[in-house]
């Protein structure tokens, strides 16, 4: 178990990406929440967060990992995310 924990904490690239994602995510959620004067509900903030995370990850994976290819099911999943945004923001 110690070896697996060491591997998790030694992968500095992932740690840096996760750190900066966390630094932007938490203040954005606090600023954007309705109770703090923002325009979004908690559900809307979560959907926005997931869409941004998956979009950035897909772009990163396509650029860095050359063995991955963009297939039709990835496009279908992205369209489902767009529909999720539409339905969450629909009044």
C-alpha positions in Angstrom: 0.0 0.0 0.0 2.8 2.4 0.8 4.2 1.8 -2.7 0.9 2.7 -4.4 0.6 5.9 -2.2 4.2 6.9 -3.1 3.3 6.5 -6.8 0.2 8.6 -6.4 2.1 11.5 -4.7 5.2 11.2 -6.9 3.4 11.8 -10.2 4.1 15.5 -10.2 2.3 16.3 -13.5 -1.0 15.1 -12.2 -0.5 16.8 -8.9 0.2 20.2 -10.6 -2.8 19.9 -12.8 -5.1 18.9 -9.9 -3.7 21.8 -7.8 -4.4 24.5 -10.3 -7.8 23.0 -11.1 -8.7 23.1 -7.4 -7.4 26.7 -7.1 -9.8 27.9 -9.8 -12.7 25.6 -9.0 -13.3 26.4 -5.3 -13.3 30.2 -5.6 -15.5 30.0 -8.8 -18.0 27.8 -7.0 -18.1 30.2 -4.1 -18.4 33.3 -6.2 -21.0 31.8 -8.6 -23.4 30.3 -6.0 -26.7 32.1 -5.6 -26.4 32.5 -1.8 -23.1 34.4 -2.3 -24.5 36.8 -4.9 -23.8 34.7 -8.0 -26.2 33.6 -10.7 -25.9 29.8 -10.5 -27.5 27.0 -8.4 -25.4 24.2 -7.0 -26.6 21.8 -9.7 -25.7 24.3 -12.4 -22.3 24.8 -11.0 -21.6 21.1 -10.9 -22.7 20.6 -14.5 -20.5 23.5 -15.6 -17.6 22.0 -13.7 -18.0 18.6 -15.3 -18.3 19.9 -18.8 -15.2 22.1 -18.4 -13.2 19.2 -16.8 -14.2 16.7 -19.5 -13.6 19.1 -22.3 -10.1 20.1 -21.1 -9.3 16.4 -20.4 -10.4 15.4 -23.9 -8.2 18.1 -25.5 -5.3 17.2 -23.3 -5.6 13.5 -24.1 -5.8 14.2 -27.8 -2.6 16.3 -27.7 -0.5 14.4 -25.3 -1.5 10.8 -25.8 -1.1 10.1 -29.4 -2.4 6.5 -29.1 -5.9 7.8 -28.3 -8.3 8.6 -31.1 -11.5 10.6 -31.1 -14.4 8.2 -32.0 -18.1 8.7 -32.7 -19.0 7.6 -29.1 -16.9 10.4 -27.7 -18.8 12.9 -29.9 -22.1 11.4 -28.7 -21.1 11.7 -25.1 -20.1 15.3 -25.7 -23.5 16.0 -27.2 -25.1 14.5 -24.1 -23.1 16.9 -22.0 -24.4 19.8 -24.2 -27.9 18.6 -23.7 -27.3 18.3 -19.9 -26.3 22.0 -19.8 -29.3 22.9 -21.9 -31.8 21.1 -19.6 -30.1 22.3 -16.3 -30.3 26.0 -17.5 -33.8 25.7 -19.0 -36.3 27.5 -16.8 
